Amino acid sequence: MTENTLKLKLIQIKEDKYEIKGENLYYTYALDMLKYIGTTDEVLRDDLIYDIFSHWITQNRFSNQQLETFLFICLDNQHLMKGIGLEEEDTVFTRTFSALIIALILYSNNENSFLSQGVIAETTKLIVEYYTKEADLRGYVDKKGWAHSVAHGADVIDELAQCTILEKEDLQKLLILMKLKICQGKYVYIDGEPERISIAVRSIFMRKEIDKGDIDLWLEGFKKYKAMNDSSIEWYHQYINITNFFKSLYFVLKDYIKEISILDEIQDLITTL
């Protein structure tokens, strides 16, 4: 199926309230949609492919085996890892929208527990590798739509953190990974990335495996960035990203966390960094 043909068919599917005559066709269409997940046509990629995938997964249109197949496709070298490390290249759309599909599948797993421990462990490994190596930090790209690698990656980590088989060490690694993404100074986040990261961090904080000592230690690690003040533009960008993140984290945690002292620590970081 060509890209244009797929677009016309998906427009009709949305007009038909996401329904297709023939149960087996949902899977067939989904495979075609994954072929074009990285298109630079933002309407096809975002408004049609992702939107329809989201509806079909929440409507239980796919079997657990089919969802696992989609997961393996999205994690492969032609999807999540396609062009990894490149900047200002269109491959970013394939990576970041594959990440969103992975997040949807993990959400479904968190509701129904159908992925094996081995599959989740491999998924965790690849997500960590992806988020570590992702160098294209752009949010919205003119005429092509959302790239949003940092936000989409945070969405995956949010769902991953809620997988009950992840242990303390896994969650601590995710926190370290989030800190690295927050503290980069190459690019100032302007498209809501701090809020999306904050939600993922909250999911990690809410796990019983993570105690106040772990949180205190993680927060303490941000103080070294204050000592690195060298008046460079990179340091200033880093300062903006960290400050905006903590402002967001404070309000994201406010109605969830019982340890008021943690909120005090975050407030102190906002005022002293």
C-alpha positions in Angstrom: 0.0 0.0 0.0 1.4 3.4 -0.9 1.6 6.2 1.6 -1.1 8.2 -0.2 -3.4 5.2 -0.4 -2.9 4.5 3.3 -3.7 8.1 4.2 -7.0 8.1 2.2 -8.0 4.8 3.8 -7.1 6.0 7.4 -9.1 9.2 6.8 -12.1 7.0 6.0 -11.5 4.8 9.0 -11.6 7.9 11.3 -14.8 9.0 9.6 -16.2 5.6 10.3 -15.4 6.0 14.0 -12.3 3.8 13.9 -14.2 0.7 12.8 -13.4 -1.7 9.9 -15.5 -4.4 8.5 -13.4 -7.6 9.1 -11.6 -8.2 12.4 -8.5 -9.5 10.7 -8.0 -6.2 8.8 -7.1 -4.3 12.0 -3.8 -6.2 12.2 -3.1 -5.8 8.5 -3.7 -2.1 8.6 -1.5 -1.8 11.7 1.4 -3.4 9.9 1.0 -1.0 7.0 0.8 1.9 9.5 4.1 0.9 11.1 5.8 1.0 7.6 5.0 4.7 7.5 5.3 5.6 11.2 8.2 8.0 10.3 6.6 9.9 7.5 7.2 13.6 7.3 3.5 14.1 6.6 2.4 15.2 10.1 -1.3 14.6 9.4 -0.6 11.0 8.4 1.9 10.3 11.2 0.2 12.1 14.1 -3.4 12.7 13.3 -4.0 9.4 11.6 -1.4 6.6 12.3 -0.8 7.4 16.0 -4.4 8.4 16.8 -5.8 5.3 15.2 -3.3 3.0 16.9 -4.2 4.6 20.2 -7.9 4.0 19.7 -7.4 0.4 18.5 -5.1 -0.6 21.3 -7.5 0.9 24.0 -10.4 -0.8 22.2 -8.6 -4.1 22.4 -8.6 -4.6 18.7 -5.4 -6.7 18.8 -4.5 -9.9 20.5 -1.6 -10.0 23.0 0.5 -11.8 20.5 -0.1 -9.1 17.9 0.8 -6.4 20.3 4.0 -8.2 21.1 4.7 -8.4 17.4 4.2 -4.6 17.1 6.5 -4.1 20.1 9.3 -6.1 18.4 8.9 -4.1 15.2 9.0 -0.8 17.0 12.2 -1.8 18.9 14.1 -2.8 15.8 16.9 -1.0 13.9 14.5 0.4 11.3 12.2 2.0 13.9 13.4 3.0 17.4 17.1 2.8 16.5 16.8 4.1 12.9 19.5 6.8 12.5 20.1 7.0 16.2 22.7 9.7 17.0 21.8 11.8 14.0 20.7 15.4 14.4 18.4 17.6 12.2 17.5 14.5 10.2 14.0 13.2 9.3 14.8 9.7 10.9 13.9 11.3 14.2 10.2 11.0 13.3 10.5 7.2 12.9 12.3 6.9 16.3 10.0 9.1 18.3 6.7 7.8 16.9 7.9 4.2 17.3 8.5 5.2 20.9 4.9 6.4 21.3 3.6 3.1 20.0 5.8 1.3 22.5 4.4 3.5 25.2 0.8 2.4 24.2 1.8 -1.3 24.2 3.4 -0.9 27.7 0.2 0.8 28.9 -1.8 -2.1 27.7 0.6 -4.5 29.4 0.3 -2.6 32.6 -3.4 -3.1 32.5 -3.3 -6.8 31.4 0.2 -8.2 32.1 0.8 -10.2 28.9 4.5 -9.4 28.3 7.0 -11.9 29.8 9.7 -10.8 32.2 12.3 -11.4 29.4 10.5 -9.2 26.9 10.2 -6.3 29.4 13.8 -6.7 30.4 14.9 -6.5 26.7 12.5 -3.5 26.1 14.0 -1.7 29.1 17.5 -2.3 27.8 16.7 -0.9 24.4 14.7 2.1 25.7 17.7 3.0 27.9 20.0 2.7 24.9 17.7 4.8 22.7 17.2 7.6 25.2 20.9 7.8 26.0 21.9 8.0 22.4 19.1 10.2 21.1 20.8 13.5 20.0 18.0 15.2 18.1 16.3 17.3 20.8 14.0 19.3 18.6 10.3 19.7 19.7 8.2 21.0 16.9 9.7 21.0 13.4 8.2 23.6 11.0 6.2 22.0 8.2 6.8 18.5 9.5 5.3 18.5 13.0 6.3 17.0 16.3 9.7 15.3 16.6 9.6 15.6 20.4 12.2 12.9 21.2 12.6 13.9 24.8 8.9 14.1 25.6 8.1 10.8 23.7 11.0 9.1 25.4 9.7 10.2 28.8 6.2 8.9 27.9 7.8 5.4 27.3 9.8 5.6 30.6 6.6 6.6 32.4 4.9 3.4 31.3 8.1 1.4 31.8 8.4 2.6 35.4 5.0 1.2 36.1 5.9 -2.4 35.0 5.9 -4.2 38.3 8.8 -6.5 37.3 11.3 -3.6 37.3 13.3 -3.7 40.4 15.1 -1.0 42.5 18.2 -1.1 40.4 16.2 -0.7 37.2 14.3 2.3 38.5 17.5 3.9 39.8 19.0 3.6 36.3 15.9 5.3 34.8 16.3 8.2 37.3 20.0 8.6 36.2 18.9 8.6 32.6 16.2 11.2 33.2 18.8 13.4 35.0 21.2 13.3 32.0 18.4 14.4 29.7 17.3 17.2 32.0 20.9 18.5 32.5 22.0 18.9 28.9 22.9 22.4 27.9 22.9 22.1 24.1 19.2 22.9 23.7 16.7 24.7 25.8 13.4 22.8 26.1 10.5 24.9 24.9 7.8 22.4 24.0 6.6 21.0 27.4 9.5 18.5 27.8 10.0 19.3 31.5 6.4 18.4 32.3 6.6 15.1 30.4 9.8 14.2 32.2 8.3 15.2 35.5 5.4 12.8 35.0 7.9 9.9 34.3 9.9 10.8 37.4 6.8 10.8 39.5 6.0 7.3 38.4 9.4 6.2 39.5 9.1 8.0 42.8 5.7 6.4 43.5 7.2 2.9 43.3 7.6 1.3 46.7 11.1 0.1 45.7 12.2 3.8 45.7 12.5 5.2 49.2 13.1 8.8 50.5 16.9 8.1 50.7 17.0 7.3 47.0 15.0 10.4 46.2 17.2 12.6 48.4 20.4 11.2 46.8 19.0 11.8 43.3 18.0 15.4 44.1 21.4 16.1 45.8 23.1 15.2 42.5 21.7 18.3 40.9 23.6 20.6 43.2 26.9 19.9 41.4 25.5 21.8 38.4 25.4 25.0 40.4 29.1 24.6 41.2 29.8 24.3 37.5 28.8 27.9 36.8 31.3 29.1 34.1 29.1 31.8 32.6 29.0 29.9 29.3 25.8 29.7 27.2 25.8 26.0 27.6 25.7 26.4 31.4 22.9 28.9 31.1 20.8 26.6 28.9 21.5 23.8 31.5 20.4 26.1 34.3 17.1 27.0 32.5 16.3 23.3 31.8 17.0 22.2 35.4 15.0 25.1 36.9 12.1 24.6 34.6 12.1 20.9 35.4 12.0 21.4 39.1 9.2 23.9 38.9 7.2 21.4 36.9 8.2 18.5 39.2 7.0 20.4 42.3 3.5 20.7 41.0 3.4 17.3 39.5 4.3 15.7 42.9 2.4 18.1 45.1 -0.9 16.1 45.3 0.8 12.6 45.2 3.8 12.5 47.6 3.4 12.2 51.3 6.9 13.3 52.3 6.5 17.1 52.5 10.3 17.4 53.1 10.8 16.2 49.5 8.8 19.1 48.2 10.8 21.4 50.4 14.0 20.1 48.9 12.7 20.7 45.4 11.6 24.2 46.3 15.1 24.8 47.8 16.7 23.6 44.6 14.5 26.0 42.5 15.6 29.0 44.6 19.3 28.1 45.0 20.5 26.7 41.7 
